[in-house]
């Protein structure tokens, strides 16, 4: 299979990076994401994991992919996939501006832009994610935009994942 790529964009800031899908390491997750593209959602900046931005989506497929190529210590440029039951994200400390129903499943597609991340949440413990892509172009510009998002806020900003 030829390499496949996605473009990740902070829409309002007009900053993008390109990532290669890790089909060889996370084939089921890559297939689920690829078939669901394009995806656009409100962007959030992590509170617990540190250098992470993400958007939340409804389930991408009828059956959630299993944990593949797992990590709890993502590195700069990692794209990670998380699937949560709504109750795991129901704590207002997460800062979501919408209600997440306890019975709902929520997919979190994240981009890690800097070092020293640890997927440990005080409410639920370790939160392993599937690394399904790696940024191959534009990470420096994206990291600068993510730091700006952290300092100035995410209100009105969207995160887009699209086929490149």
N, C-alpha and C positions, 0 to 999 in steps of 0.2 A: 504494500500500500504506500502511495506517495504521501509525503508529509502534508498535514493540513494545518491551517493557520486561522487564528481569530484576531480580530482587532478589538481592543478594549479602549473605550473612550469615556472621558469625563466631558459630557456634552457641552455644558455651559462654558467651561474653561477651554474647550476646543483643543484638548490634549489627548493624544492616543499613543498606544503602544501595540506591538504585534507579538503574539505568542504562538508557539508551536504546540499542537496537541500531542500529548504523550500516549498515543494509541497503543504503543507496545507495553506500557506499564499500567494503564487504566482504560482498557478497551471499552468496557461497558459504560463507564462514566463519560468518556469522550463521545461515544455514540449517542448517549442521551442528550448531552449538551449540544452536539452538532445538529441533531435533528430538530431541536427546539429553537435554534437561532433564527432570526435575531431576538435578543432579549434586552429590554430596557426597564430600569427600575430606579427608584430613589436611592441615592448613594448614602451610606453610613460610614463613619470612621469608627474603628474598633475602640472599645474602652479597656478590654482585658488583654487582648492579644497583641496590642501595641501598634505596629506599623502595617495596618491592614485597612483596606476599604472594601466594601461589599454592597451587594443589592440582594433583596429577598424576592423570591418568585414562588408561585404555586408549583406543585410537582411537575417535572418535565416529562415524565412517562407514567404509565399505569403502575409500573413496579420500580421502586427505587433501586438504583444500582448498589451493589454491596460496597463496602469499604475496600478500595484498591489503592495501591501505592501510598500507604498511610504515612502521616506525619503528625507530630505535635510540636515540631520546631521548624516551621516553614522558613525558607530563605528568600532573599530578594528575588522577585520575578516569578515566584510560584503562584499559579492559579489553583485555588482549592475549592472543593465541592463539599458542602455539609448539608445534611438533611436532618431537620429537627421536627419533633412533634411540637405543636404550638405551646404546650404547657412549659416546655423547656425554655421558651423565649418570653414567657408571660410576665416576668419580673419587670416593673417599670424602670429599673436601673439600666436596662438595655437602651433606653432612650427612644424607642420607636414611637412615631407619631400616629400610629394606627393600632387598632386592637388586633391581636393575633389570637384567634380562637384556640382553646385548649385541644380540640379534636382535630385541628388542621395540621397538615404537614407543610413545612416551609423549607424551600431550598435556598441556601445561602451560597452565592458564587462570589468568591473573594480573590482579591489581588494583594499580595504582600510586596511591599515596595522597599523595605529596609531590613536590616539585620535585627537580631535579638528578640524574636517572637517566641512566645510560649503559649500554647493553646490549653490554658488552664483557667477555668471559669469558677469563681468562688461559689456560685449557686449549684453547679452540677459536677464539678471536677474536670478531669481530662476530657478534651474535645478533639479527638483525632479527625483529621480531614483527609480527603483523597486529593493528591496532587495530580491534576489532569492536564496541566499546561505549564510552559515556561516561557517567560518573556524573552524574545530574541532581539528586539529592536525597540528603542524609545523608553527604556526604563528610567533613565536619568531625568528626562523631562516629566515623565509620569510621577516620579518620586517627588519632584519639586511641587507639582500640582497637588499631590496628596498632602504634603506638609502645609501648603496654603489652605487646603480644605480643613485640616486639623486646626489651624490658627483662626481662620475666618469663618468657618462653619459650612455645613453641607446643605443648608436650606436652599431649595430651588435647583440643586445639581442632580443630574442623573448619570447613571453608569450604564453603558451600552456594551453588549457583547455581540459581535456580528462576524460572519464569515469574511475572511480576508481574501 
